[in-house]
Amino acid sequence: MDAVADIKARLSIEDVVSQYLELKRSGRNFKALSPFSQEKTPSLMISPEKQIWHDFSSGKGGDMFSFVMEIEGLDFVATLEILARQAGIDLSKYKTSKSGSGSKEKQKMLDCLELATKFYELYLQKNKMPLSYVSEKRGYNKKTINTFRFGYSPNKDTALVDFLRSKKIEDSIIQKAGLGTKRYRGFQDMFRGRLMIPLMDPSGLVVGFTARQLDSRTNVPKYINTPASPLYDKSRHVYGLHLAKESIRKQDFAVAVEGNLDVVASHQAGVNNVVATAGTAVTESHLKALARFTSDVRLAFDQDEAGLKATERVIPIAAKVGVNLSIITIPSGKDPDELIQNDASLWQDIIEKSDPVIDWIIERYQKILDIDSSLGKKQFSDKILAVITQLTDSVEQDHYYKKVSKILDVHEDALRQKALSQPQEKAVRLKPIAKQPNLDKLTVDDIRSQNKLLALVLFFPSLRSYLDKLAPQMLLQEPSKKMMQYLKAHPDYNLDSQKLPQELQDIEDYVNILSLVYEELYKNLEVIELRYEAARLQIRQIETYVKKQKGALSRALQKADDTQTGLILEKVKKLDILLKTAKETSK
């Protein structure tokens, strides 16, 4: 049995997409505003017939699974679980008995946590003390309390356990969900007399809790988190992501704070692209979760020594994941929650003015070390050179050498000499951050152009000659390369009159996307117009390819010796001939 096929048989793509976007009928298809770009005219098309979607503004597209993965920032497994629930399909039937048992257990834990959340929510409304704390002392309005699903755990031994047992939840599930524990008086509630803050996964399912102490006792921890479970892992969980992800995508940056309640305060103030990472211990999993939505991550941590050390630790992680790190400095040592309560508008201004992480580290060490002394200069240069020496961009590296030499009032050559003598393994490696494909306009335009050309030649075999001067390596995506290879090898293939061949079945969604592109853009045009469009797209593709290749050859020429120079110039000449010939034959 195939779970994916069965889900697609029960769900329609228009029903899945309509949960996120407002759809309008457009002939046989539907259209909607793209969630991936700021547009006023709908460019995202959904085909019920082909069960695919395609966003003409960003070049993204695929089936219902790829849509949910893009919009939710989830991996395939998490998306499969979401759509299976919507389709009423038990995934355990598609797995081995062992894995099926694990899936059922996770679902029982999720059900248990959801019941607990409702239980805690009800008790909050019934108890004046915790309700007064969140509404009066913290200043959260009713909408915020409901959105973040705040609750209160009764100060009784077995209040929640008794409730869950009444709902036929087994003690083993209660314990694995982190809601009950064995004490000397028997099996009891994990949390008692605390404000309950649900922890939710990126799709909004409760996976655990943070419990805050409300009385004045000093011999107990202020915060207690759900123990690690199959559902909750502190090193992976990003608090508030289910509510922040759409704003992060639109604002194109994420703000990471230390405390969950900082997130709550920010969202109530209307600044929604804010999440928390359980203190300053930012992990690779945290950054990967955020990188699905943006490559710009700004840290708003305490500006103390612990915050500085945490920032140094996260720099190589950010480089590995591929995000740009910057630091938000909050004035007067306040935390975000305190700042927002005093002046919410100032919080919005501050997060817009973050400092590049290296500049921030330089500034922090200037305050910590006595750089007027020889020892201070040595310590300062040790710390900063460990970062500078690993920058791969020579211009950026040169900038920081000059900056540090000016700060220390030492000759730049002395810094460079010291950098050469430092052990490389002790340095932090910073790599240039590649722009995410969905944020790179030139790449998006190139993909859109390639899709248009392939859509034309797929449906009009008489236009296949416009592929003659193109090669698969000129294209950016694997499905488009495979399509070009097939059409070149089978110039008479006609999609309208023949079934999809075996060689193209693994890119069936891409073939359907090309079909949608053709229907929306070219179906009603005359043959002469289609021929003109194919010629234009062919020339554009060759021009783009030639420009990129010349750029690479130009860089190679700067490093080439006498024997290599001739070969490089010969390649440049061939590129010029390719472009000239293509323009002449297209006239």
Secondary structure, 3 states (H helix, E strand, C coil): CCHHHHHHHHCCHHHHHHCCCCCEEECCEEEECCCCCCCCCCCEEEECCCCEEEECCCCCEECHHHHHHHHHCCCHHHHHHHHHHHHCCCHHHHCCHHHHHHHHHHHHHHHHHHHHHHHHHHHHHHCHHHHHHHHHHCCCCHHHHHHCCCEEECCCCCHHHHHHHHCCCCHHHHHHCCCEEEECCEEEECCCCEEEEEEECCCCCEEEEEEEECCCCCCCCCEEECCCCCCCCCCCCCECHHHHHHHHHHHCCEEEECCHHHHHHHHHCCCCCEEECCCCCCCHHHHHHHHCCCCEEEEECCCCHHHHHHHHHHHHHHHHHCCEEEECCCHHHCCHHHHHHHCHHHHHHHHCCCEEHHHHHHHHHHHHCCCCCHHHHHHHHHHHHHHHCCECCHHHHHHHHHHHHHHHCCCHHHHHHHHHHCCHHHCCCECCCCCCHHHCHHHHHHHHHHHHHHHHHHHCHHHHHHHCCCCHHHCCCHHHHHHHHHHHHCCCCCCCCCCCCHHHHHHHHHHHHHHHHHHHHCCCCCHHHHHHHHHHHHHHHHHHHHHHHHHHHHHHHHHCCHHHHHHHHHHHHHHHHHHHHHHHHHC
